[in-house]
Amino acid sequence: MGDSVAWDVIVVGAGLGGLTAAQRLSQAGYQVLVLDKSRGVGGRMATRRVTWPQRADAPGSETVAVDHGCRFLPASTRLEEPGVAEGVLHPWNPAEFALTVDSQGRTQVVSTPSQGPYAVSPQGMSAVAKTLAAGLTLQRQSRVTQVWPQGDGWRVTWVNDAAGAEAGETAPLTTRALLLAIPAAQIVPLVTGATAHHAGLAPFLAAAEAVTFDPVMTVMAGYDGLTDPLTRLDRPQLDPTSPPGWMVWGQGHPNLRWLALDSSKRLQSPYPVVVAHSTATFAETHFDATDLASVGQTLLAQAALALDSRLAQPTWMQVHRWRYGFVKQAHPAPLLATAAAPTLAGCGDWCAGLSADDAIQSGEAAAHHLRHSLESQRPE
Ligand SMILES: Cc1cc2nc3c(=O)[nH]c(=O)nc-3n(C[C@H](O)[C@H](O)[C@H](O)COP(=O)(O)OP(=O)(O)OC[C@H]3O[C@@H](n4cnc5c(N)ncnc54)[C@H](O)[C@@H]3O)c2cc1C
């Protein structure tokens, strides 16, 4: 191994998969660098801080946390293992409903058995990722553009997306092992250029290309002065140990995949915040729209029609687009790796799964694989 190799492992992507793997590898004594193109950590486990427009009755701005990505984890999440995210997760036990369409084509709301309690973070779900990131060497706003085989390891080119003097192209990084903990579709452009230079890369690329995702559009909406829970969805008996709330599954609804009273995950939530996720069909139709506000309003109008007319008149609204939202066609194994390139791996929810816990499990599997590959590289 040449002296220029600075890192044992570079992990691209600070989502749950990448952070889990990075923690496992650095706990095992490896020098690990995590790169993420975003300003925050957590990837699709994301929370937006929204400053509520000033109210006449309450001067001063108020910032609320809104989960616009991952909504909840199962109560039995792997993150509940001691020492992982202790104290961050709380139970959430909302009333559950589903949308059904009657014979006249009218949407009905029906109560469904609760699948809860779910595990949520009152500070916002991104707090879970921040806990997982603690102690790691992490470079944000660092977008990896290509990876190349170099000697026994890998060369990683990246761009600094931070505004200001440091922005732009940067010196490539070198590493003994490389983990691409990003959606498979985003792996493809990173490895395509190098496939002719390494026998393991062509099957790696083909496997990444076979994975597909559904897009989703998320609408976040706040309702000033609407202090009552949305009446038609109120629940008579609330568990006093968990905050109230409701969630509605779209089932076969053409536009709504899911919506819920996101503010009921917070410990203090004086005004309702609703989060609605679109179906893949809705997102495919509207993804490239220039007027996102009107797309958000269209989705809220659907929610208003199905649930409560007041949903169509929010005080504020924001829209987020997830191009790689939910896994549609997964890779059939817990990690992506090829025998010809043992120090390269891919991981994420798309490896034998579709959920946050699957991403964590895939990160664990990738860390185990790379440890084994690095140990086998050591001279006798
Ligand atoms: C709207 C929505 C709701 C969801 N709700 C739930 C739920 O309720 N429960 C559940 O279990 N799961 C849910 N999921 C799925 C869950 O969020 C994901 O399974 C999980 O967060 C995926 O983690 P990951 O590490 O695989 O990938 P990601 O979270 O996508 O992380 C990938 C990271 O890689 C970074 N990245 C990408 N390309 C590059 C590059 N070239 N250079 C540097 N960095 C890069 C990204 O910025 C990102 O931070 C939801 C997803 C969405 C979109």
The ligand as a Tripos MOL2 file, in Angstrom:
@<TRIPOS>MOLECULE
LIG
   53    58     1     0     0
SMALL
NO_CHARGES

@<TRIPOS>ATOM
      1 C1        -40.9220   10.5510    2.1540 C.3       1 LIG1
      2 C2        -40.2930    9.3340    2.7710 C.ar      1 LIG1
      3 C3        -40.8620    8.7450    3.8930 C.ar      1 LIG1
      4 C4        -40.2990    7.6020    4.4620 C.ar      1 LIG1
      5 N1        -40.8650    7.0560    5.5730 N.ar      1 LIG1
      6 C5        -40.2920    5.9940    6.1740 C.ar      1 LIG1
      7 C6        -40.8210    5.4570    7.3780 C.ar      1 LIG1
      8 O1        -41.8010    5.9710    7.9190 O.2       1 LIG1
      9 N2        -40.1830    4.3970    7.9550 N.ar      1 LIG1
     10 C7        -39.0710    3.8180    7.3760 C.ar      1 LIG1
     11 O2        -38.5270    2.8590    7.9240 O.2       1 LIG1
     12 N3        -38.5410    4.3100    6.2350 N.ar      1 LIG1
     13 C8        -39.1290    5.3820    5.6310 C.ar      1 LIG1
     14 N4        -38.5810    5.9040    4.4880 N.ar      1 LIG1
     15 C9        -37.4000    5.2680    3.9400 C.3       1 LIG1
     16 C10       -36.1510    5.6680    4.7550 C.3       1 LIG1
     17 O3        -36.0960    7.0690    4.8590 O.3       1 LIG1
     18 C11       -34.9550    5.1130    4.0400 C.3       1 LIG1
     19 O4        -35.1100    3.7180    3.9290 O.3       1 LIG1
     20 C12       -33.6150    5.3800    4.7370 C.3       1 LIG1
     21 O5        -33.5550    6.6600    5.3190 O.3       1 LIG1
     22 C13       -32.5410    5.1690    3.6870 C.3       1 LIG1
     23 O6        -31.2600    5.3440    4.2480 O.3       1 LIG1
     24 P1        -29.9700    5.1230    3.3150 P.3       1 LIG1
     25 O7        -28.7870    5.2930    4.1690 O.co2     1 LIG1
     26 O8        -30.1180    3.8340    2.5690 O.co2     1 LIG1
     27 O9        -30.0450    6.2490    2.1670 O.3       1 LIG1
     28 P2        -30.2280    7.8190    2.2130 P.3       1 LIG1
     29 O10       -30.9710    8.2230    3.4170 O.co2     1 LIG1
     30 O11       -30.8100    8.1820    0.8850 O.co2     1 LIG1
     31 O12       -28.7410    8.4010    2.3340 O.3       1 LIG1
     32 C14       -27.9290    8.6040    1.2310 C.3       1 LIG1
     33 C15       -27.0450    9.7970    1.4740 C.3       1 LIG1
     34 O13       -26.1090    9.8730    0.4090 O.3       1 LIG1
     35 C16       -25.9100   11.2240    0.0630 C.3       1 LIG1
     36 N5        -25.4060   11.2270   -1.3220 N.ar      1 LIG1
     37 C17       -26.0310   10.8090   -2.4540 C.ar      1 LIG1
     38 N6        -25.2200   10.9440   -3.5140 N.ar      1 LIG1
     39 C18       -24.0470   11.4490   -3.0460 C.ar      1 LIG1
     40 C19       -22.8230   11.8150   -3.6740 C.ar      1 LIG1
     41 N7        -22.6170   11.6630   -4.9860 N.pl3     1 LIG1
     42 N8        -21.8340   12.3070   -2.8870 N.ar      1 LIG1
     43 C20       -22.0130   12.4720   -1.5470 C.ar      1 LIG1
     44 N9        -23.1530   12.1470   -0.9130 N.ar      1 LIG1
     45 C21       -24.1630   11.6440   -1.6530 C.ar      1 LIG1
     46 C22       -27.2650   11.8710    0.2480 C.3       1 LIG1
     47 O14       -27.1410   13.2670    0.4850 O.3       1 LIG1
     48 C23       -27.7850   11.1270    1.4840 C.3       1 LIG1
     49 O15       -27.4780   11.8170    2.6770 O.3       1 LIG1
     50 C24       -39.1350    7.0440    3.8970 C.ar      1 LIG1
     51 C25       -38.5460    7.6410    2.7700 C.ar      1 LIG1
     52 C26       -39.1250    8.7800    2.2110 C.ar      1 LIG1
     53 C27       -38.4670    9.4200    1.0270 C.3       1 LIG1
@<TRIPOS>BOND
     1     1     2 1
     2     2     3 ar
     3     2    52 ar
     4     3     4 ar
     5     4     5 ar
     6     4    50 ar
     7     5     6 ar
     8     6     7 ar
     9     6    13 1
    10     7     8 2
    11     7     9 ar
    12     9    10 ar
    13    10    11 2
    14    10    12 ar
    15    12    13 ar
    16    13    14 ar
    17    14    15 1
    18    14    50 ar
    19    15    16 1
    20    16    17 1
    21    16    18 1
    22    18    19 1
    23    18    20 1
    24    20    21 1
    25    20    22 1
    26    22    23 1
    27    23    24 1
    28    24    25 2
    29    24    26 1
    30    24    27 1
    31    27    28 1
    32    28    29 2
    33    28    30 1
    34    28    31 1
    35    31    32 1
    36    32    33 1
    37    33    34 1
    38    33    48 1
    39    34    35 1
    40    35    36 1
    41    35    46 1
    42    36    37 ar
    43    36    45 ar
    44    37    38 ar
    45    38    39 ar
    46    39    40 ar
    47    39    45 ar
    48    40    41 1
    49    40    42 ar
    50    42    43 ar
    51    43    44 ar
    52    44    45 ar
    53    46    47 1
    54    46    48 1
    55    48    49 1
    56    50    51 ar
    57    51    52 ar
    58    52    53 1
@<TRIPOS>SUBSTRUCTURE
     1 LIG1         1 GROUP 0 **** ****
